Amino acid sequence: MLQRLILIIATISIWHLCISGTLAKEKKFEDLDKFPPSPLEITTPDPLLPNKRELTSIELQKLKTDLDELNQEALITIQGEDRKKAFEIWNRELRLRRVLGTLAEVEALSRVGEIAWNENEREQVQYISQRLQVIQSQMEKQKSTDLELWRSLGNAYQKMRLPKLGLSVYEQVLILVQQQQDVVGEIETLKTIGELNLSWFNYPQAANVYQKLLNLAINRGDKINELAYLQQLAYIYTQGKQPQAAIDIFSKLVEIYTSEQNLSQIPALKLAIAANYESLAKENPNLKQQAFNNYQEAYTSAWQLEQYARAGEALQKLIAFYRSQKQIDAALETSQILIETETLARNFYGLMSAYDQIGNLYLENREYAKALTAFQQGLEIAQQLKHQEAYFTQQIEKLKTEEKM
């Protein structure tokens, strides 16, 4: 009986293995159907190239004209909404462009690749990117120093939104322009590398690139670009959540704008410095005072410059700081300044919020009559704005009910 059971189990196991093998083979065939060979690799003879011999200059010019006509035909076809037919024409053009040289082929791949990406033709994008990578591999093996070709290849990857592939190409471009001591070319290439890193949120690498650009600008005495790179670094460090690095850059910008007497920029910079100190204070509470000081400086400078909206923003932060320290009286005093500031800024939503804030502060201080007055003032503005009327009415009714009790 036991032997018979073993035999049955063995038979079932073999049967399962056979079925699995058959299914695996079928899946492979299905995959082949799903991912056919690239149309760019078709080797069927083409009527435009009847002979396999090398073409004369006149024949090459004729071929170029014929291929330009194919491109126009594809453009007309896609406008008629026959995308499949259009890309069939373009693929034929791309196959034949190889005869005109690698640069001509890459430029054509770039042009059609951008159209494919815009039309969301994923398979076509894949075919073209595969061909571009083959070309890149060949260039690397040959240790190509053809700068125009490398730049064309990088541009193709950019148009097809392939930043990682583009970066590998522009790193090679950077080596070549540095070897040629082409400072202008180096700067332009670094800018491209920085933009590509930013396009896929690689903030650490982007920061390294813009720091190099900043150093180049400082060495050349290029004040305009020095300022531009500092602003870009401030953005990168903020987005990359590197508060200390951001503070250093914002502080440098404050120095520059102050020395140039361009004081209009100072309030926004001080707000940014304060916000970054506030972020650092989560781990190091001793830095709260630095945040507070910068919010005060932001308010003072904004008020002097009559930037009342910025001043209001700084005051809101100061009030929040006072409340966190349980300094309710100081928060109330600052809130009264906020009322004046929002009035001057003609920020009625801000004014309504300020009265709400004052009402809640008075509630914390158990000064219910003053809280009621604040909420009533808030309701008047809410009625004008037709916004949050129910909230202020509820707060007022609640306080009146408590007074009766």
C-alpha positions in Angstrom: 0.0 0.0 0.0 2.8 2.4 0.9 4.7 1.6 -2.3 1.6 2.3 -4.3 1.2 5.7 -2.6 4.8 6.6 -3.3 4.3 5.7 -6.9 1.2 7.9 -7.2 3.0 10.9 -5.6 6.0 10.4 -7.9 3.7 10.2 -11.0 1.9 13.4 -10.0 5.2 15.3 -9.4 6.5 14.3 -12.9 3.2 15.3 -14.4 3.4 18.8 -12.7 7.0 19.2 -13.9 5.9 18.4 -17.5 3.1 20.9 -17.3 5.3 23.6 -15.8 7.9 23.1 -18.5 5.2 23.3 -21.2 3.8 26.5 -19.6 7.2 28.0 -19.3 7.9 27.4 -23.0 4.5 28.8 -23.9 5.2 31.9 -21.8 8.5 32.4 -23.6 6.8 32.3 -26.9 4.1 34.7 -25.6 6.9 37.1 -24.4 8.5 36.9 -27.9 5.1 37.9 -29.4 4.7 40.7 -26.8 8.1 42.2 -27.4 8.9 41.8 -31.1 12.4 42.8 -32.5 13.0 46.5 -32.8 11.8 47.9 -36.1 15.0 49.9 -36.2 17.0 46.6 -36.7 15.1 45.3 -39.7 17.6 44.4 -42.5 15.1 43.9 -45.4 16.5 45.7 -48.5 14.9 49.1 -49.1 14.0 50.5 -52.5 15.8 53.7 -51.6 19.0 51.7 -51.2 18.9 49.2 -54.1 22.7 48.6 -54.0 24.9 47.6 -51.1 27.9 49.5 -52.4 29.1 52.8 -50.9 27.1 55.7 -52.2 28.6 58.7 -54.1 28.2 62.2 -52.8 25.4 62.9 -55.3 23.6 59.7 -54.2 24.0 60.6 -50.6 22.5 64.0 -51.2 19.6 62.4 -53.1 19.1 60.0 -50.2 19.1 62.9 -47.7 16.4 64.6 -49.8 14.3 61.4 -49.9 14.6 60.9 -46.1 13.5 64.5 -45.5 10.5 63.8 -47.6 9.8 60.6 -45.5 9.9 62.8 -42.4 7.4 65.2 -43.9 5.1 62.3 -45.0 5.2 61.0 -41.4 4.3 64.4 -40.0 1.3 64.7 -42.3 0.3 61.1 -41.4 0.4 61.7 -37.7 -1.6 64.9 -38.1 -4.2 62.7 -39.7 -4.2 60.7 -36.5 -2.7 57.5 -38.0 0.0 57.2 -35.4 0.9 53.6 -36.3 1.5 54.4 -39.9 3.4 57.6 -39.1 5.9 55.7 -36.9 6.3 53.0 -39.5 7.4 55.7 -41.9 9.7 57.3 -39.3 11.3 53.9 -38.5 12.1 53.4 -42.2 13.6 56.9 -42.2 15.7 56.1 -39.1 17.0 52.8 -40.5 18.2 54.6 -43.6 19.7 57.6 -41.8 22.5 55.3 -40.6 23.9 55.5 -44.1 24.4 59.3 -43.7 26.6 58.8 -40.6 26.2 58.6 -36.9 25.6 62.3 -36.3 22.8 62.4 -38.8 21.3 59.3 -37.3 21.5 60.6 -33.7 19.9 63.9 -34.7 17.0 62.0 -36.4 16.6 59.7 -33.5 16.4 62.7 -31.2 13.7 64.4 -33.4 11.5 61.3 -33.6 12.2 60.3 -30.0 10.8 63.6 -28.8 7.7 63.1 -30.9 7.3 59.6 -29.5 7.6 60.8 -26.0 5.1 63.6 -26.5 2.7 61.1 -28.1 3.2 58.6 -25.2 4.4 55.9 -27.6 6.3 53.9 -25.0 7.5 51.1 -27.3 8.8 53.6 -29.8 10.6 55.5 -27.1 12.1 52.1 -26.0 13.3 51.3 -29.5 15.0 54.6 -30.0 16.6 54.7 -26.5 18.0 51.2 -27.1 19.5 52.3 -30.4 21.0 55.4 -28.8 22.6 53.3 -26.1 24.1 51.0 -28.8 25.6 54.1 -30.4 26.9 55.4 -27.0 28.5 52.0 -26.3 30.3 52.1 -29.7 31.5 55.6 -29.0 32.8 54.6 -25.6 34.7 51.6 -27.1 36.2 53.8 -29.7 37.0 56.5 -27.1 35.3 59.0 -29.4 36.4 62.7 -28.9 33.7 63.9 -31.3 32.2 66.7 -29.1 29.4 67.5 -31.5 28.3 63.9 -31.5 28.4 63.5 -27.7 26.4 66.7 -27.3 23.8 65.5 -29.9 23.5 62.2 -28.0 23.0 64.0 -24.7 20.4 66.3 -26.3 18.6 63.2 -27.6 18.4 61.7 -24.1 17.1 65.1 -22.7 14.3 65.3 -25.3 13.2 61.8 -24.4 13.2 62.6 -20.6 16.0 60.1 -19.9 18.1 62.1 -17.4 20.2 59.3 -16.0 21.3 58.3 -19.5 21.9 62.0 -20.4 24.1 62.5 -17.3 26.5 59.7 -18.4 26.9 61.5 -21.8 27.3 65.0 -20.4 30.0 63.7 -17.9 31.9 62.7 -21.0 31.2 66.1 -22.7 32.6 67.8 -19.5 35.8 65.8 -19.7 36.3 66.8 -23.3 35.6 70.6 -22.8 37.9 70.6 -19.8 40.7 69.0 -21.8 40.2 71.7 -24.4 40.3 74.4 -21.6 37.0 75.7 -22.9 35.7 77.5 -19.8 32.5 78.7 -21.5 31.8 75.1 -22.6 32.6 73.8 -19.1 30.1 76.2 -17.6 27.3 75.4 -20.0 27.9 71.6 -19.5 27.9 72.0 -15.8 24.6 73.9 -16.0 23.1 71.0 -18.1 24.4 68.4 -15.6 22.9 70.4 -12.7 19.5 70.7 -14.4 19.4 67.0 -15.2 20.2 66.1 -11.6 17.4 68.5 -10.5 15.0 66.9 -13.0 15.1 63.6 -11.0 15.5 65.3 -7.6 19.1 64.3 -7.0 19.7 67.2 -4.8 23.1 66.2 -3.3 24.6 65.9 -6.8 22.9 69.0 -8.0 24.4 70.9 -5.1 27.9 69.7 -6.0 27.5 70.9 -9.5 26.2 74.3 -8.6 28.9 74.7 -6.0 31.5 74.2 -8.8 29.6 76.8 -10.9 29.7 79.2 -8.0 33.4 78.7 -7.6 34.0 79.4 -11.3 31.9 82.6 -11.1 33.8 83.8 -8.0 37.1 83.1 -9.7 36.0 85.0 -12.8 34.6 87.9 -10.8 31.2 87.2 -12.4 28.9 88.8 -9.8 25.6 88.3 -11.7 26.1 84.5 -12.0 27.5 84.3 -8.5 24.2 85.6 -7.2 22.2 83.3 -9.6 24.1 80.2 -8.4 23.7 81.2 -4.7 20.0 81.4 -5.3 19.9 78.1 -7.0 21.9 76.5 -4.1 19.5 78.0 -1.6 16.6 76.4 -3.4 18.5 73.0 -3.7 19.4 72.9 0.0 15.9 73.9 1.0 14.3 71.2 -1.2 17.0 68.6 -0.1 16.2 69.4 3.5 19.7 70.5 4.5 18.8 73.4 6.8 22.3 74.3 8.0 23.6 74.5 4.4 20.6 76.5 3.4 21.2 79.0 6.3 24.8 79.5 5.2 23.7 80.3 1.6 20.8 82.6 2.7 23.2 84.4 5.1 25.7 84.9 2.2 22.8 86.4 0.1 21.9 88.7 2.9 25.5 90.0 3.0 25.5 90.6 -0.8 22.2 92.3 -0.9 23.1 94.5 2.1 26.4 95.5 0.6 24.5 96.4 -2.7 21.9 98.3 -0.7 19.2 96.0 -2.3 17.3 95.8 1.0 14.0 94.8 -0.5 15.3 91.1 -0.6 16.2 91.0 3.1 12.8 90.2 4.7 12.2 87.1 2.6 15.8 85.9 3.3 15.4 86.4 7.0 12.2 84.5 7.0 13.9 81.6 5.2 16.9 81.7 7.7 14.4 81.6 10.6 12.4 78.7 9.1 15.6 76.7 8.7 16.7 77.4 12.3 13.2 76.3 13.4 13.8 73.1 11.6 17.2 72.6 13.3 15.7 73.4 16.7 13.6 70.2 16.6 16.8 68.4 17.4 18.6 71.2 19.1 16.2 73.4 21.1 19.0 75.9 21.8 18.5 77.1 18.2 15.0 78.3 18.9 16.4 81.7 19.9 18.1 82.0 16.6 14.8 81.3 14.8 13.1 83.9 17.0 15.8 86.6 16.4 15.6 86.1 12.6 11.8 86.3 12.6 12.1 89.6 14.5 14.6 90.9 12.0 12.3 89.8 9.2 9.4 91.7 10.7 11.5 94.9 11.4 13.0 95.1 7.9 9.6 94.3 6.3 7.9 97.0 8.3 10.5 99.6 7.4 10.2 98.7 3.7 6.4 98.7 4.0 6.3 95.0 2.9 3.3 94.5 5.2 2.4 91.0 3.9 5.9 89.8 4.8 5.7 91.6 8.1 2.5 89.8 8.8 4.1 86.5 8.0 6.9 87.2 10.5 4.5 88.3 13.2 2.5 85.1 12.8 5.7 83.1 13.4 6.6 85.3 16.5 3.1 84.8 17.9 3.4 81.0 17.5 6.8 81.2 19.3 5.3 83.1 22.2 2.4 80.7 22.5 4.8 77.7 22.5 6.6 79.3 25.4 3.3 80.0 27.2 4.0 83.8 27.0 0.3 84.7 26.3 0.6 88.4 27.1 3.5 88.8 24.7 1.5 86.9 22.1 -1.4 89.2 22.6 0.7 92.3 22.3 2.2 91.0 19.0 -1.3 90.1 17.8 -2.4 93.7 18.1 0.6 94.7 15.9 -0.5 92.0 13.5 -4.0 93.6 13.3 -2.4 96.9 12.3 -0.1 95.2 9.8 -2.9 93.1 8.1 -5.0 96.3 7.9 -2.2 98.2 6.1 -1.6 95.1 3.8 -5.4 95.1 3.1 -5.3 91.4 3.8 -8.8 90.8 5.1 -8.5 87.1 5.3 -5.3 87.6 7.4 -7.2 90.2 9.5 -10.0 87.8 10.2 -7.6 85.1 11.2 -5.8 87.5 13.5 -9.0 88.3 15.4 -9.7 84.6 15.7 -6.2 84.1 17.1 -6.7 87.0 19.6 -10.0 85.5 20.6 -8.3 82.1 21.3 -5.4 83.8 23.2 -7.9 85.6 25.5 -9.7 82.3 26.1 -6.3 80.8 27.2 -6.0 83.8 29.6 -9.6 83.2 30.7 -10.5 86.8 29.6 -13.9 85.8 28.2 -15.3 89.3 27.6 -12.2 90.3 25.5 -12.4 87.0 23.7 -16.1 87.7 22.8 -15.2 91.2 21.5 -12.4 89.7 19.3 -14.7 87.0 17.9 -17.4 89.6 17.1 -14.8 91.7 15.2 -13.8 88.6 13.4 -17.5 87.9 12.5 -17.9 91.3 11.0 -15.0 90.6 8.5 -16.3 87.0 7.9 -19.7 88.4 6.9 -18.0 90.8 4.4 -16.0 87.9 3.0 -18.9 85.4 3.3 -16.4 83.0 4.8 -16.3 81.2 8.2 -19.4 83.0 9.4 -20.7 79.9 11.0 -17.5 79.3 12.9 -17.4 82.8 14.4 -21.1 82.7 15.2 -20.6 79.4 17.0 -17.7 80.8 19.1 -19.8 83.9 20.1 -22.9 81.8 21.0 -20.7 79.5 23.1 -19.2 82.4 25.0 -22.6 84.0 25.6 -24.0 80.7 26.9 -21.1 80.3 29.3 -21.6 83.9 30.6 -25.3 83.1 31.4 -24.2 80.0 33.3 
